[in-house]
Amino acid sequence: MTATATTVLSAPRTSVRPLVRAGLLATVLASIATTVVAAVGQEAGISLDISGEAIPLFAFAQLTALFSLVGVGLAAVLARRNRAPRRTFVVTTVALTVLSLVPDVLADAAWDTRVLLMATHLVAAAIVVPALAARLPE
């Protein structure tokens, strides 16, 4: 009886390795994509200046990588500790993506600069969120 109870109560833990691998690949792709979006915008004549200070192109890759890795960590924790990790992850990351647009809307920058910055957030989210969500249990 004890063996049966132990088997029923201790469900096998899901490995997060495939999730992390996919998240790292998505992080690299999103970092490249946001940098390309910013570079194309800059080449099209859109300023990358906020409050008179230029945003260097490498900053797009750095910040995308940083926040994407936070997303990978969130997905890994939810995969292990949440009853509905995919739904929770998607709802959380959509809310965080919307919140990430607020500083861009309020930035001391030209309208087209703000739109370009928001586009980089949406591009990163469009790459990272589905890549991670697809590997989370329902």
C-alpha positions in Angstrom: 0.0 0.0 0.0 2.8 2.4 0.8 4.5 1.8 -2.5 1.4 2.5 -4.4 0.7 5.7 -2.4 4.3 6.9 -3.1 3.9 6.2 -6.8 0.7 8.1 -7.1 1.8 11.1 -5.0 5.2 11.6 -6.5 4.6 12.3 -10.2 7.7 12.3 -12.4 9.3 15.7 -12.7 9.3 17.1 -16.2 12.8 17.9 -17.5 13.2 21.5 -18.3 16.3 20.9 -20.6 14.3 21.1 -23.8 12.6 24.2 -22.6 15.8 25.9 -21.7 17.5 24.9 -25.0 14.5 26.3 -26.9 14.6 29.4 -24.8 18.3 30.0 -25.4 17.8 29.6 -29.1 14.8 32.0 -29.0 16.9 34.4 -27.0 19.6 34.5 -29.6 17.1 34.9 -32.5 15.2 37.6 -30.7 18.4 39.5 -29.9 19.4 39.4 -33.5 15.9 40.3 -34.7 15.5 43.3 -32.4 18.9 44.6 -33.4 18.1 44.2 -37.1 14.7 46.0 -36.6 16.5 48.9 -34.9 19.2 49.0 -37.5 16.7 49.0 -40.4 14.7 51.7 -38.6 17.8 53.8 -38.2 18.7 53.3 -41.9 15.2 54.4 -42.8 15.9 57.7 -41.0 14.3 57.0 -37.6 16.3 58.4 -34.7 17.3 56.2 -31.9 17.6 59.2 -29.5 15.8 59.4 -26.2 16.2 62.7 -24.3 19.0 63.6 -26.7 21.0 60.4 -26.0 21.4 57.9 -28.8 20.7 54.2 -28.0 23.6 52.1 -29.3 22.5 49.2 -31.5 24.2 46.6 -29.2 21.9 47.7 -26.4 19.0 46.2 -28.3 20.7 42.8 -28.3 21.8 43.1 -24.7 18.4 44.1 -23.2 16.6 41.6 -25.4 18.9 38.8 -24.2 18.5 39.9 -20.5 14.7 40.0 -20.5 14.4 36.9 -22.7 16.5 34.9 -20.2 14.2 36.2 -17.4 11.4 34.7 -19.5 13.2 31.4 -19.8 13.7 31.3 -16.0 10.0 32.1 -15.5 9.0 29.3 -17.9 11.3 26.8 -16.1 9.9 27.7 -12.7 6.3 27.5 -13.9 7.0 24.1 -15.7 8.0 22.7 -12.3 5.6 24.4 -9.9 2.4 25.4 -11.7 -0.7 23.3 -12.5 -1.3 25.2 -15.8 2.2 26.4 -16.8 1.5 27.2 -20.4 -1.6 29.4 -19.7 0.1 31.1 -16.7 3.2 31.8 -18.8 1.3 33.2 -21.7 -1.0 35.4 -19.6 2.0 36.7 -17.6 4.3 37.4 -20.6 1.5 39.1 -22.5 0.9 41.4 -19.5 4.6 42.0 -19.1 5.0 42.8 -22.8 2.2 45.3 -22.6 3.8 46.9 -19.5 7.1 47.0 -21.4 5.5 49.3 -23.9 4.7 52.0 -21.3 8.2 53.5 -21.0 8.4 53.7 -24.8 5.1 55.5 -25.0 6.3 58.0 -22.3 9.8 58.4 -23.7 11.1 61.8 -24.5 11.6 60.9 -28.1 10.0 61.5 -31.5 6.8 59.6 -32.3 8.5 57.3 -34.9 11.3 56.5 -32.4 8.7 55.4 -29.9 6.9 53.2 -32.5 10.3 51.6 -33.4 11.1 50.9 -29.8 7.7 49.3 -29.3 8.1 47.3 -32.4 11.4 45.8 -31.0 9.5 44.7 -27.9 6.8 43.1 -29.9 9.3 41.3 -32.2 11.1 39.9 -29.2 7.9 38.7 -27.6 6.7 37.2 -30.8 9.8 35.1 -31.0 10.4 34.1 -27.4 6.9 33.7 -25.9 5.6 31.1 -28.5 8.9 29.2 -28.5 8.7 28.7 -24.7 4.9 28.3 -24.5 5.0 25.5 -27.0 7.2 23.5 -24.7 5.2 24.0 -21.5 2.6 21.4 -20.4 -1.0 22.5 -20.8 
